[in-house]
Amino acid sequence: MTLPPAETPLYNHPLPEIEAWLTSQGCQQDQSDLHRWLVARIGWDAEIIMEAEELTVRYVGAGRDGSDVVRSFKYSLSRQDLDQVIFSGP
């Protein structure tokens, strides 16, 4: 599967292409909750939820007090922008 150019807004990607992108980033889809994806990197873990209007990312225990850090990103952002803001960590 060939993804659209990285500068393309995520809302112009069909769902299988978004799923392929998340998989290519090392994310694992939760088989019991298909809109939920998990990713682990050195130093942080996150949960990505594909909502109707945005992606919500919860960085587990990333707050100064050990709380979760939650950020939301609109599908109007490009895949390139989302790569930078999501996968660079909290």
Biopython code that builds the backbone (N, CA, C, O; Angstrom):
import numpy as np
from Bio.PDB.StructureBuilder import StructureBuilder

atoms = [
    (1, "MET", "N", (0.849, -1.182, 0.000)),
    (1, "MET", "CA", (0.000, 0.000, 0.000)),
    (1, "MET", "C", (0.889, 1.239, 0.000)),
    (1, "MET", "O", (1.803, 1.359, 0.816)),
    (2, "THR", "N", (0.620, 2.131, -0.897)),
    (2, "THR", "CA", (1.377, 3.372, -0.991)),
    (2, "THR", "C", (0.597, 4.483, -0.305)),
    (2, "THR", "O", (-0.563, 4.732, -0.634)),
    (3, "LEU", "N", (1.230, 5.142, 0.640)),
    (3, "LEU", "CA", (0.588, 6.242, 1.351)),
    (3, "LEU", "C", (0.654, 7.514, 0.518)),
    (3, "LEU", "O", (1.576, 7.683, -0.280)),
    (4, "PRO", "N", (-0.316, 8.413, 0.693)),
    (4, "PRO", "CA", (-0.229, 9.729, 0.051)),
    (4, "PRO", "C", (1.017, 10.456, 0.548)),
    (4, "PRO", "O", (1.616, 10.036, 1.538)),
    (5, "PRO", "N", (1.416, 11.531, -0.116)),
    (5, "PRO", "CA", (2.573, 12.299, 0.357)),
    (5, "PRO", "C", (2.400, 12.694, 1.830)),
    (5, "PRO", "O", (1.284, 12.906, 2.305)),
    (6, "ALA", "N", (3.522, 12.787, 2.530)),
    (6, "ALA", "CA", (3.503, 13.081, 3.965)),
    (6, "ALA", "C", (2.839, 14.416, 4.287)),
    (6, "ALA", "O", (2.361, 14.612, 5.404)),
    (7, "GLU", "N", (2.801, 15.334, 3.326)),
    (7, "GLU", "CA", (2.202, 16.657, 3.550)),
    (7, "GLU", "C", (0.671, 16.632, 3.445)),
    (7, "GLU", "O", (0.020, 17.648, 3.692)),
    (8, "THR", "N", (0.098, 15.492, 3.084)),
    (8, "THR", "CA", (-1.347, 15.363, 2.906)),
    (8, "THR", "C", (-2.041, 15.329, 4.264)),
    (8, "THR", "O", (-1.612, 14.596, 5.156)),
    (9, "PRO", "N", (-3.117, 16.121, 4.437)),
    (9, "PRO", "CA", (-3.868, 16.058, 5.700)),
    (9, "PRO", "C", (-4.368, 14.630, 5.950)),
    (9, "PRO", "O", (-4.719, 13.908, 5.017)),
    (10, "LEU", "N", (-4.391, 14.248, 7.207)),
    (10, "LEU", "CA", (-4.787, 12.889, 7.536)),
    (10, "LEU", "C", (-6.218, 12.591, 7.108)),
    (10, "LEU", "O", (-6.539, 11.437, 6.824)),
    (11, "TYR", "N", (-7.095, 13.606, 7.054)),
    (11, "TYR", "CA", (-8.479, 13.346, 6.641)),
    (11, "TYR", "C", (-8.574, 12.947, 5.173)),
    (11, "TYR", "O", (-9.634, 12.496, 4.738)),
    (12, "ASN", "N", (-7.503, 13.097, 4.396)),
    (12, "ASN", "CA", (-7.492, 12.648, 3.000)),
    (12, "ASN", "C", (-6.904, 11.242, 2.851)),
    (12, "ASN", "O", (-6.673, 10.785, 1.732)),
    (13, "HIS", "N", (-6.665, 10.569, 3.952)),
    (13, "HIS", "CA", (-6.169, 9.189, 3.939)),
    (13, "HIS", "C", (-7.340, 8.244, 4.217)),
    (13, "HIS", "O", (-8.065, 8.446, 5.191)),
    (14, "PRO", "N", (-7.540, 7.221, 3.387)),
    (14, "PRO", "CA", (-8.534, 6.204, 3.744)),
    (14, "PRO", "C", (-8.089, 5.470, 5.019)),
    (14, "PRO", "O", (-6.899, 5.413, 5.327)),
    (15, "LEU", "N", (-9.044, 4.919, 5.741)),
    (15, "LEU", "CA", (-8.752, 4.246, 7.009)),
    (15, "LEU", "C", (-7.648, 3.191, 6.890)),
    (15, "LEU", "O", (-6.771, 3.152, 7.753)),
    (16, "PRO", "N", (-7.648, 2.334, 5.861)),
    (16, "PRO", "CA", (-6.554, 1.349, 5.778)),
    (16, "PRO", "C", (-5.175, 2.005, 5.678)),
    (16, "PRO", "O", (-4.192, 1.438, 6.155)),
    (17, "GLU", "N", (-5.088, 3.176, 5.074)),
    (17, "GLU", "CA", (-3.806, 3.880, 4.981)),
    (17, "GLU", "C", (-3.394, 4.473, 6.330)),
    (17, "GLU", "O", (-2.210, 4.485, 6.665)),
    (18, "ILE", "N", (-4.360, 4.960, 7.098)),
    (18, "ILE", "CA", (-4.050, 5.458, 8.449)),
    (18, "ILE", "C", (-3.563, 4.297, 9.312)),
    (18, "ILE", "O", (-2.597, 4.434, 10.062)),
    (19, "GLU", "N", (-4.231, 3.165, 9.202)),
    (19, "GLU", "CA", (-3.820, 1.997, 9.965)),
    (19, "GLU", "C", (-2.423, 1.533, 9.545)),
    (19, "GLU", "O", (-1.622, 1.148, 10.397)),
    (20, "ALA", "N", (-2.121, 1.565, 8.245)),
    (20, "ALA", "CA", (-0.785, 1.188, 7.757)),
    (20, "ALA", "C", (0.272, 2.149, 8.296)),
    (20, "ALA", "O", (1.365, 1.726, 8.673)),
    (21, "TRP", "N", (-0.054, 3.450, 8.333)),
    (21, "TRP", "CA", (0.866, 4.450, 8.880)),
    (21, "TRP", "C", (1.158, 4.179, 10.353)),
    (21, "TRP", "O", (2.316, 4.190, 10.771)),
    (22, "LEU", "N", (0.103, 3.934, 11.143)),
    (22, "LEU", "CA", (0.307, 3.652, 12.562)),
    (22, "LEU", "C", (1.135, 2.381, 12.749)),
    (22, "LEU", "O", (2.014, 2.331, 13.609)),
    (23, "THR", "N", (0.859, 1.370, 11.957)),
    (23, "THR", "CA", (1.634, 0.127, 12.032)),
    (23, "THR", "C", (3.095, 0.384, 11.684)),
    (23, "THR", "O", (3.993, -0.164, 12.323)),
    (24, "SER", "N", (3.338, 1.221, 10.666)),
    (24, "SER", "CA", (4.723, 1.514, 10.270)),
    (24, "SER", "C", (5.473, 2.272, 11.357)),
    (24, "SER", "O", (6.703, 2.256, 11.393)),
    (25, "GLN", "N", (4.740, 2.934, 12.239)),
    (25, "GLN", "CA", (5.358, 3.653, 13.364)),
    (25, "GLN", "C", (5.553, 2.750, 14.581)),
    (25, "GLN", "O", (5.980, 3.214, 15.638)),
    (26, "GLY", "N", (5.242, 1.471, 14.433)),
    (26, "GLY", "CA", (5.425, 0.528, 15.529)),
    (26, "GLY", "C", (4.244, 0.417, 16.465)),
    (26, "GLY", "O", (4.357, -0.177, 17.537)),
    (27, "CYS", "N", (3.110, 0.979, 16.078)),
    (27, "CYS", "CA", (1.911, 0.913, 16.910)),
    (27, "CYS", "C", (1.240, -0.449, 16.750)),
    (27, "CYS", "O", (1.299, -1.063, 15.685)),
    (28, "GLN", "N", (0.607, -0.904, 17.817)),
    (28, "GLN", "CA", (-0.134, -2.160, 17.815)),
    (28, "GLN", "C", (-1.605, -1.858, 18.044)),
    (28, "GLN", "O", (-1.966, -1.178, 19.005)),
    (29, "GLN", "N", (-2.452, -2.366, 17.160)),
    (29, "GLN", "CA", (-3.885, -2.151, 17.301)),
    (29, "GLN", "C", (-4.442, -3.059, 18.393)),
    (29, "GLN", "O", (-4.101, -4.240, 18.458)),
    (30, "ASP", "N", (-5.296, -2.506, 19.247)),
    (30, "ASP", "CA", (-5.978, -3.271, 20.289)),
    (30, "ASP", "C", (-7.099, -4.060, 19.608)),
    (30, "ASP", "O", (-8.060, -3.468, 19.117)),
    (31, "GLN", "N", (-6.986, -5.363, 19.578)),
    (31, "GLN", "CA", (-7.946, -6.198, 18.854)),
    (31, "GLN", "C", (-9.329, -6.229, 19.487)),
    (31, "GLN", "O", (-10.295, -6.603, 18.821)),
    (32, "SER", "N", (-9.451, -5.849, 20.747)),
    (32, "SER", "CA", (-10.768, -5.797, 21.383)),
    (32, "SER", "C", (-11.383, -4.404, 21.321)),
    (32, "SER", "O", (-12.554, -4.230, 21.658)),
    (33, "ASP", "N", (-10.609, -3.416, 20.896)),
    (33, "ASP", "CA", (-11.062, -2.022, 20.812)),
    (33, "ASP", "C", (-10.329, -1.398, 19.621)),
    (33, "ASP", "O", (-9.322, -0.715, 19.804)),
    (34, "LEU", "N", (-10.826, -1.628, 18.411)),
    (34, "LEU", "CA", (-10.081, -1.385, 17.175)),
    (34, "LEU", "C", (-9.693, 0.069, 16.922)),
    (34, "LEU", "O", (-8.801, 0.326, 16.113)),
    (35, "HIS", "N", (-10.334, 1.021, 17.587)),
    (35, "HIS", "CA", (-9.948, 2.421, 17.375)),
    (35, "HIS", "C", (-8.806, 2.839, 18.308)),
    (35, "HIS", "O", (-8.385, 3.996, 18.296)),
    (36, "ARG", "N", (-8.313, 1.910, 19.105)),
    (36, "ARG", "CA", (-7.252, 2.155, 20.086)),
    (36, "ARG", "C", (-5.956, 1.492, 19.630)),
    (36, "ARG", "O", (-5.934, 0.317, 19.265)),
    (37, "TRP", "N", (-4.879, 2.273, 19.659)),
    (37, "TRP", "CA", (-3.559, 1.797, 19.255)),
    (37, "TRP", "C", (-2.574, 2.059, 20.385)),
    (37, "TRP", "O", (-2.688, 3.064, 21.086)),
    (38, "LEU", "N", (-1.614, 1.167, 20.566)),
    (38, "LEU", "CA", (-0.612, 1.306, 21.614)),
    (38, "LEU", "C", (0.763, 1.415, 20.979)),
    (38, "LEU", "O", (1.060, 0.744, 19.991)),
    (39, "VAL", "N", (1.598, 2.267, 21.556)),
    (39, "VAL", "CA", (2.967, 2.426, 21.066)),
    (39, "VAL", "C", (3.895, 2.562, 22.263)),
    (39, "VAL", "O", (3.583, 3.234, 23.246)),
    (40, "ALA", "N", (5.038, 1.908, 22.153)),
    (40, "ALA", "CA", (6.054, 1.990, 23.201)),
    (40, "ALA", "C", (7.364, 2.432, 22.566)),
    (40, "ALA", "O", (7.814, 1.861, 21.574)),
    (41, "ARG", "N", (7.963, 3.454, 23.154)),
    (41, "ARG", "CA", (9.271, 3.940, 22.717)),
    (41, "ARG", "C", (10.183, 3.960, 23.937)),
    (41, "ARG", "O", (9.709, 3.867, 25.069)),
    (42, "ILE", "N", (11.452, 4.076, 23.718)),
    (42, "ILE", "CA", (12.375, 4.187, 24.848)),
    (42, "ILE", "C", (12.013, 5.452, 25.625)),
    (42, "ILE", "O", (12.063, 6.554, 25.080)),
    (43, "GLY", "N", (11.658, 5.297, 26.868)),
    (43, "GLY", "CA", (11.351, 6.438, 27.728)),
    (43, "GLY", "C", (9.885, 6.812, 27.814)),
    (43, "GLY", "O", (9.512, 7.606, 28.677)),
    (44, "TRP", "N", (9.029, 6.262, 26.940)),
    (44, "TRP", "CA", (7.612, 6.590, 27.046)),
    (44, "TRP", "C", (6.731, 5.539, 26.366)),
    (44, "TRP", "O", (7.156, 4.832, 25.452)),
    (45, "ASP", "N", (5.490, 5.465, 26.850)),
    (45, "ASP", "CA", (4.441, 4.626, 26.265)),
    (45, "ASP", "C", (3.238, 5.512, 26.021)),
    (45, "ASP", "O", (2.992, 6.467, 26.759)),
    (46, "ALA", "N", (2.488, 5.184, 24.970)),
    (46, "ALA", "CA", (1.313, 5.999, 24.670)),
    (46, "ALA", "C", (0.186, 5.136, 24.120)),
    (46, "ALA", "O", (0.389, 4.030, 23.619)),
    (47, "GLU", "N", (-0.994, 5.690, 24.239)),
    (47, "GLU", "CA", (-2.207, 5.121, 23.676)),
    (47, "GLU", "C", (-2.747, 6.153, 22.689)),
    (47, "GLU", "O", (-2.881, 7.328, 23.029)),
    (48, "ILE", "N", (-3.055, 5.719, 21.479)),
    (48, "ILE", "CA", (-3.621, 6.606, 20.462)),
    (48, "ILE", "C", (-5.048, 6.148, 20.210)),
    (48, "ILE", "O", (-5.298, 4.985, 19.895)),
    (49, "ILE", "N", (-5.982, 7.085, 20.354)),
    (49, "ILE", "CA", (-7.392, 6.778, 20.135)),
    (49, "ILE", "C", (-7.851, 7.525, 18.883)),
    (49, "ILE", "O", (-7.716, 8.745, 18.793)),
    (50, "MET", "N", (-8.390, 6.787, 17.928)),
    (50, "MET", "CA", (-8.918, 7.394, 16.713)),
    (50, "MET", "C", (-10.372, 7.789, 16.978)),
    (50, "MET", "O", (-11.280, 6.961, 16.901)),
    (51, "GLU", "N", (-10.571, 9.059, 17.290)),
    (51, "GLU", "CA", (-11.902, 9.602, 17.556)),
    (51, "GLU", "C", (-12.545, 10.019, 16.236)),
    (51, "GLU", "O", (-11.906, 9.931, 15.187)),
    (52, "ALA", "N", (-13.776, 10.464, 16.271)),
    (52, "ALA", "CA", (-14.479, 10.877, 15.060)),
    (52, "ALA", "C", (-13.844, 12.102, 14.416)),
    (52, "ALA", "O", (-13.773, 12.176, 13.189)),
    (53, "GLU", "N", (-13.379, 13.063, 15.208)),
    (53, "GLU", "CA", (-12.871, 14.318, 14.670)),
    (53, "GLU", "C", (-11.387, 14.562, 14.915)),
    (53, "GLU", "O", (-10.827, 15.533, 14.407)),
    (54, "GLU", "N", (-10.743, 13.686, 15.692)),
    (54, "GLU", "CA", (-9.352, 13.919, 16.049)),
    (54, "GLU", "C", (-8.702, 12.649, 16.557)),
    (54, "GLU", "O", (-9.372, 11.663, 16.865)),
    (55, "LEU", "N", (-7.385, 12.696, 16.637)),
    (55, "LEU", "CA", (-6.612, 11.650, 17.303)),
    (55, "LEU", "C", (-6.311, 12.146, 18.708)),
    (55, "LEU", "O", (-5.867, 13.280, 18.884)),
    (56, "THR", "N", (-6.547, 11.318, 19.696)),
    (56, "THR", "CA", (-6.202, 11.654, 21.064)),
    (56, "THR", "C", (-5.051, 10.754, 21.480)),
    (56, "THR", "O", (-5.111, 9.535, 21.318)),
    (57, "VAL", "N", (-4.007, 11.362, 22.013)),
    (57, "VAL", "CA", (-2.826, 10.624, 22.442)),
    (57, "VAL", "C", (-2.682, 10.789, 23.944)),
    (57, "VAL", "O", (-2.670, 11.904, 24.464)),
    (58, "ARG", "N", (-2.573, 9.652, 24.638)),
    (58, "ARG", "CA", (-2.362, 9.667, 26.092)),
    (58, "ARG", "C", (-0.997, 9.066, 26.355)),
    (58, "ARG", "O", (-0.779, 7.869, 26.171)),
    (59, "TYR", "N", (-0.079, 9.920, 26.791)),
    (59, "TYR", "CA", (1.259, 9.472, 27.168)),
    (59, "TYR", "C", (1.180, 9.012, 28.624)),
    (59, "TYR", "O", (0.933, 9.816, 29.522)),
    (60, "VAL", "N", (1.387, 7.735, 28.847)),
    (60, "VAL", "CA", (1.184, 7.115, 30.150)),
    (60, "VAL", "C", (2.280, 7.543, 31.128)),
    (60, "VAL", "O", (3.467, 7.324, 30.888)),
    (61, "GLY", "N", (1.853, 8.160, 32.241)),
    (61, "GLY", "CA", (2.770, 8.535, 33.315)),
    (61, "GLY", "C", (3.806, 9.575, 32.950)),
    (61, "GLY", "O", (4.852, 9.653, 33.595)),
    (62, "ALA", "N", (3.540, 10.384, 31.923)),
    (62, "ALA", "CA", (4.547, 11.326, 31.425)),
    (62, "ALA", "C", (4.531, 12.687, 32.119)),
    (62, "ALA", "O", (5.427, 13.503, 31.900)),
    (63, "GLY", "N", (3.527, 12.934, 32.949)),
    (63, "GLY", "CA", (3.476, 14.215, 33.656)),
    (63, "GLY", "C", (4.529, 14.290, 34.750)),
    (63, "GLY", "O", (5.041, 13.266, 35.202)),
    (64, "ARG", "N", (4.844, 15.491, 35.169)),
    (64, "ARG", "CA", (5.861, 15.672, 36.223)),
    (64, "ARG", "C", (5.520, 14.904, 37.489)),
    (64, "ARG", "O", (6.408, 14.415, 38.188)),
    (65, "ASP", "N", (4.228, 14.800, 37.779)),
    (65, "ASP", "CA", (3.781, 14.088, 38.981)),
    (65, "ASP", "C", (3.435, 12.631, 38.693)),
    (65, "ASP", "O", (2.866, 11.946, 39.543)),
    (66, "GLY", "N", (3.776, 12.160, 37.503)),
    (66, "GLY", "CA", (3.476, 10.778, 37.131)),
    (66, "GLY", "C", (2.107, 10.581, 36.525)),
    (66, "GLY", "O", (1.715, 9.458, 36.207)),
    (67, "SER", "N", (1.375, 11.679, 36.364)),
    (67, "SER", "CA", (0.057, 11.578, 35.739)),
    (67, "SER", "C", (0.218, 11.426, 34.220)),
    (67, "SER", "O", (1.297, 11.645, 33.669)),
    (68, "ASP", "N", (-0.862, 11.053, 33.575)),
    (68, "ASP", "CA", (-0.845, 10.927, 32.125)),
    (68, "ASP", "C", (-0.920, 12.305, 31.473)),
    (68, "ASP", "O", (-1.528, 13.224, 32.023)),
    (69, "VAL", "N", (-0.310, 12.444, 30.317)),
    (69, "VAL", "CA", (-0.384, 13.661, 29.522)),
    (69, "VAL", "C", (-1.252, 13.339, 28.314)),
    (69, "VAL", "O", (-0.971, 12.393, 27.578)),
    (70, "VAL", "N", (-2.311, 14.128, 28.107)),
    (70, "VAL", "CA", (-3.242, 13.867, 27.015)),
    (70, "VAL", "C", (-3.213, 15.039, 26.044)),
    (70, "VAL", "O", (-3.309, 16.201, 26.438)),
    (71, "ARG", "N", (-3.078, 14.704, 24.761)),
    (71, "ARG", "CA", (-3.086, 15.719, 23.704)),
    (71, "ARG", "C", (-4.017, 15.252, 22.595)),
    (71, "ARG", "O", (-4.138, 14.054, 22.336)),
    (72, "SER", "N", (-4.671, 16.205, 21.943)),
    (72, "SER", "CA", (-5.562, 15.887, 20.827)),
    (72, "SER", "C", (-5.109, 16.629, 19.583)),
    (72, "SER", "O", (-4.669, 17.777, 19.649)),
    (73, "PHE", "N", (-5.227, 15.948, 18.440)),
    (73, "PHE", "CA", (-4.771, 16.502, 17.166)),
    (73, "PHE", "C", (-5.845, 16.280, 16.111)),
    (73, "PHE", "O", (-6.332, 15.163, 15.936)),
    (74, "LYS", "N", (-6.207, 17.336, 15.416)),
    (74, "LYS", "CA", (-7.222, 17.270, 14.368)),
    (74, "LYS", "C", (-6.692, 16.503, 13.156)),
    (74, "LYS", "O", (-5.493, 16.514, 12.880)),
    (75, "TYR", "N", (-7.586, 15.846, 12.445)),
    (75, "TYR", "CA", (-7.228, 15.125, 11.227)),
    (75, "TYR", "C", (-6.822, 16.071, 10.094)),
    (75, "TYR", "O", (-6.347, 15.617, 9.053)),
    (76, "SER", "N", (-7.002, 17.365, 10.284)),
    (76, "SER", "CA", (-6.590, 18.331, 9.259)),
    (76, "SER", "C", (-5.073, 18.528, 9.244)),
    (76, "SER", "O", (-4.534, 19.107, 8.301)),
    (77, "LEU", "N", (-4.383, 18.050, 10.280)),
    (77, "LEU", "CA", (-2.916, 18.103, 10.279)),
    (77, "LEU", "C", (-2.376, 17.067, 9.301)),
    (77, "LEU", "O", (-2.996, 16.029, 9.069)),
    (78, "SER", "N", (-1.228, 17.362, 8.739)),
    (78, "SER", "CA", (-0.623, 16.409, 7.802)),
    (78, "SER", "C", (-0.022, 15.237, 8.565)),
    (78, "SER", "O", (0.254, 15.329, 9.761)),
    (79, "ARG", "N", (0.172, 14.142, 7.853)),
    (79, "ARG", "CA", (0.817, 12.984, 8.451)),
    (79, "ARG", "C", (2.229, 13.349, 8.919)),
    (79, "ARG", "O", (2.687, 12.861, 9.953)),
    (80, "GLN", "N", (2.902, 14.185, 8.177)),
    (80, "GLN", "CA", (4.246, 14.639, 8.549)),
    (80, "GLN", "C", (4.213, 15.390, 9.877)),
    (80, "GLN", "O", (5.037, 15.139, 10.756)),
    (81, "ASP", "N", (3.262, 16.308, 10.020)),
    (81, "ASP", "CA", (3.135, 17.056, 11.285)),
    (81, "ASP", "C", (2.798, 16.120, 12.442)),
    (81, "ASP", "O", (3.341, 16.253, 13.539)),
    (82, "LEU", "N", (1.898, 15.175, 12.186)),
    (82, "LEU", "CA", (1.502, 14.241, 13.243)),
    (82, "LEU", "C", (2.661, 13.336, 13.634)),
    (82, "LEU", "O", (2.830, 13.024, 14.813)),
    (83, "ASP", "N", (3.464, 12.909, 12.661)),
    (83, "ASP", "CA", (4.663, 12.125, 12.980)),
    (83, "ASP", "C", (5.538, 12.891, 13.974)),
    (83, "ASP", "O", (6.033, 12.321, 14.946)),
    (84, "GLN", "N", (5.719, 14.169, 13.723)),
    (84, "GLN", "CA", (6.602, 14.986, 14.552)),
    (84, "GLN", "C", (6.018, 15.206, 15.948)),
    (84, "GLN", "O", (6.735, 15.086, 16.941)),
    (85, "VAL", "N", (4.747, 15.520, 16.032)),
    (85, "VAL", "CA", (4.183, 15.849, 17.353)),
    (85, "VAL", "C", (3.828, 14.623, 18.187)),
    (85, "VAL", "O", (3.921, 14.668, 19.413)),
    (86, "ILE", "N", (3.426, 13.540, 17.551)),
    (86, "ILE", "CA", (3.041, 12.352, 18.322)),
    (86, "ILE", "C", (4.269, 11.525, 18.690)),
    (86, "ILE", "O", (4.460, 11.169, 19.853)),
    (87, "PHE", "N", (5.097, 11.222, 17.697)),
    (87, "PHE", "CA", (6.151, 10.225, 17.905)),
    (87, "PHE", "C", (7.464, 10.797, 18.423)),
    (87, "PHE", "O", (8.435, 10.063, 18.612)),
    (88, "SER", "N", (7.495, 12.101, 18.653)),
    (88, "SER", "CA", (8.667, 12.667, 19.323)),
    (88, "SER", "C", (8.531, 12.548, 20.838)),
    (88, "SER", "O", (9.483, 12.801, 21.576)),
    (89, "GLY", "N", (7.341, 12.162, 21.294)),
    (89, "GLY", "CA", (7.109, 11.919, 22.725)),
    (89, "GLY", "C", (6.473, 13.105, 23.421)),
    (89, "GLY", "O", (6.235, 14.158, 22.829)),
    (90, "PRO", "N", (6.207, 12.895, 24.694)),
    (90, "PRO", "CA", (5.485, 13.931, 25.472)),
    (90, "PRO", "C", (6.298, 15.184, 25.700)),
    (90, "PRO", "O", (5.818, 16.124, 26.333)),
]
sb = StructureBuilder()
sb.init_structure("model")
sb.init_model(0)
sb.init_chain("A")
sb.init_seg("    ")
for serial, (resi, resn, name, xyz) in enumerate(atoms, 1):
    if name == "N":
        sb.init_residue(resn, " ", resi, " ")
    sb.init_atom(name, np.array(xyz, "f"), 0.0, 1.0, " ", f" {name:<3s}", serial, name[0])
structure = sb.get_structure()
